[in-house]
């Protein structure tokens, strides 16, 4: 029974590890089809951090892995602490607020050209020579 109170105090101290941290989580699979943010959001909340659904001026930390380019650029522009998912895991493992500079986030994605399609009017058309067979006007 003596273990139960000790366990309670360790749980209480875990809830204050990241007190004052306001985080935005952007964690995706390497092919950018699956959003893996939920487990990290749960871990951050359990350690006392506030997690926001939207990136705004209150955000102090961005947890980033294979996320959207716009989030990366906004985090760099605003100067918030941009950390990898390993930072969250290390904070959980050690039970302390680990230095963010030890776990910088990496942006390995290249800006995709798939979404930047040329407008239809800008695409060259195949030139078909007009003959009496294929042109009604001749």
C-alpha positions in Angstrom: 0.0 0.0 0.0 2.9 2.3 0.5 3.6 2.2 -3.3 0.2 3.6 -4.2 0.8 7.1 -2.7 4.3 7.3 -4.3 2.7 6.3 -7.6 0.2 9.1 -7.2 2.9 11.7 -6.7 4.8 10.6 -9.8 1.6 10.8 -11.8 1.0 14.3 -10.4 4.5 15.4 -11.3 4.2 14.0 -14.8 1.2 16.2 -15.3 3.4 19.3 -14.8 6.4 18.4 -16.8 5.4 20.5 -19.8 3.3 23.1 -18.0 3.4 26.3 -19.9 4.0 24.6 -23.3 1.4 25.4 -25.9 1.9 22.9 -28.7 0.7 22.3 -32.3 1.2 18.8 -33.5 1.9 18.0 -37.2 2.9 14.3 -37.5 2.2 12.4 -40.7 3.3 9.1 -42.3 6.3 9.4 -44.7 4.0 9.2 -47.7 1.7 11.9 -46.2 -1.4 9.7 -46.3 -1.9 9.0 -42.5 -2.1 11.5 -39.7 -0.3 10.2 -36.7 -0.7 13.2 -34.5 -3.3 11.8 -32.0 -0.9 9.7 -29.8 1.5 12.6 -29.5 -1.3 14.9 -28.6 -2.4 12.5 -25.8 1.2 12.3 -24.5 1.6 16.0 -24.4 -1.7 16.5 -22.6 -0.8 13.9 -20.0 2.5 15.8 -19.4 0.6 19.1 -18.8 1.0 20.8 -22.1 -1.8 22.6 -23.8 -2.4 21.3 -27.4 -4.2 23.5 -29.9 -5.9 22.3 -33.1 -4.9 25.4 -35.0 -1.5 27.1 -35.4 -2.0 30.6 -33.9 0.1 33.2 -32.0 -0.2 31.4 -28.7 1.7 28.3 -30.0 5.2 28.0 -28.4 6.2 24.5 -29.8 5.5 22.7 -33.0 6.0 18.9 -33.0 6.7 18.2 -36.6 7.4 15.0 -38.7 6.6 14.8 -42.5 4.0 17.5 -42.1 2.7 20.1 -44.5 5.2 22.6 -46.0 2.9 25.5 -44.9 3.2 24.6 -41.2 7.0 24.3 -41.5 7.3 27.7 -43.1 4.9 29.3 -40.6 6.8 27.8 -37.7 10.1 29.1 -39.1 8.7 32.5 -39.8 7.2 33.0 -36.3 10.2 31.6 -34.5 8.5 29.0 -32.4 10.4 26.0 -31.2 10.2 23.4 -33.9 10.9 19.9 -32.4 10.7 16.3 -33.5 8.6 13.5 -32.1 11.7 12.2 -30.3 11.5 15.3 -28.0 8.1 14.2 -26.7 9.3 10.6 -26.2 12.4 11.8 -24.3 10.3 14.1 -22.0 8.1 11.1 -21.2 11.0 8.7 -20.6 13.0 11.1 -18.4 10.1 12.8 -16.7 11.6 16.2 -17.2 11.3 19.1 -19.7 14.2 18.2 -22.1 16.1 20.9 -24.0 14.4 21.5 -27.3 17.6 22.2 -29.2 18.7 18.6 -28.8 15.7 17.4 -30.9 15.3 19.7 -33.9 12.7 18.8 -36.4 13.8 18.0 -39.9 11.8 18.8 -43.1 12.8 16.1 -45.5 9.9 16.8 -47.9 10.4 18.5 -51.2 7.8 20.9 -52.3 5.5 18.7 -54.4 4.9 19.7 -58.0 1.9 17.4 -58.3 -0.4 20.1 -57.0 1.0 22.8 -59.3 -0.7 21.8 -62.5 -0.5 24.1 -65.5 -3.7 25.7 -66.5 -5.5 24.1 -69.4 -5.1 27.3 -71.5 -1.3 27.2 -70.9 -0.9 23.6 -72.2 0.2 23.1 -75.8 -2.4 21.5 -78.0 -1.7 18.9 -80.5 -1.8 20.5 -84.0 -4.1 18.6 -86.3 -3.8 19.7 -89.9 -7.2 20.6 -91.4 -8.3 18.4 -94.3 -11.7 18.1 -95.9 -12.2 14.8 -94.1 -11.8 16.2 -90.6 -13.1 19.8 -91.0 -16.7 20.4 -91.7 -16.0 23.9 -93.0 -13.9 22.8 -96.0 
